Amino acid sequence: MGPQMMALAALGRVPEMRHRFGTYFRPRVGPSEDPQLVRDDEKAHGVIDAMGRSAGVLMRGNGAVTAGASLQEAVVLAWYLEDMCRVESLALSTGLSERIRPVSLELGGKNPAIVFDDADMEKTIDGFGRSCFANAGG
């Protein structure tokens, strides 16, 4: 867990969507107030419920969980969530966090495309998947 993520989790706060990385967690990062580690199905279901429709959840005092269609996507989302927490920490440090508006942006890499009948579908699907994260950094 990154330091900003752990700091916000310990405070019981979730980051707002203040920049483009935050939009991957629409409608917002789920908060989990349970400070205990996830060691059984009941706790796991609690984290899943707290996550809701988001791709991530911040667990009070225990960091975060991100969910993606692949391990690579989940790792990229964890990096995005840490950066989201960094921006939130900066907003909180200014004392102006309530005046800074959350954003909602169009997500890149999900644009329509034309696929011709003679295309190699395996390569095409793989290429579309990689293009979603081509400019993700890291």
Residue pairs with C-beta under 8 A, 6 or more apart in sequence:
1 9
1 63
1 64
2 82
2 85
2 86
4 82
4 85
4 86
4 88
4 89
5 58
5 63
5 64
5 81
5 82
5 85
6 63
7 85
7 89
8 14
8 15
8 58
8 85
8 88
8 89
9 58
9 59
9 60
9 61
9 62
9 63
9 64
10 60
10 61
12 31
12 33
12 60
13 31
13 58
13 88
13 92
14 28
14 29
14 30
14 31
14 58
15 22
15 29
15 58
15 81
15 84
15 85
15 87
15 88
16 22
16 28
16 88
16 91
16 97
16 100
16 102
17 23
17 25
17 26
17 28
17 84
17 102
17 103
17 104
18 84
18 87
18 88
18 91
18 100
18 102
18 103
19 83
19 84
19 87
19 103
20 103
20 105
21 80
21 81
21 83
21 84
22 80
22 84
22 87
22 102
22 103
23 103
23 104
23 105
23 107
24 55
24 77
24 80
24 107
25 54
25 55
25 56
25 77
25 80
25 81
25 84
26 53
26 54
26 104
27 52
27 53
27 54
28 54
29 54
29 56
29 57
29 58
29 64
29 81
29 84
30 50
30 51
30 52
30 54
30 56
30 57
30 58
31 50
31 57
31 58
31 60
32 46
32 47
32 50
32 51
32 57
32 58
32 59
32 60
33 50
33 60
34 43
34 46
34 47
34 59
34 60
35 59
35 60
35 61
35 62
36 43
37 43
37 62
38 44
38 46
38 47
38 59
38 62
47 57
47 59
47 65
50 57
50 59
51 57
51 65
51 67
55 66
55 67
55 68
55 77
56 64
56 65
56 66
56 67
56 77
56 78
56 81
57 64
57 65
58 64
58 81
58 85
59 65
64 78
64 81
66 74
66 75
66 77
66 78
66 81
67 74
67 77
68 74
68 75
68 76
68 77
70 129
72 133
73 133
76 133
76 136
76 138
79 136
79 137
79 138
80 136
88 97
91 97
91 100
108 135
109 131
109 132
109 133
109 134
109 135
110 132
113 128
115 121
115 124
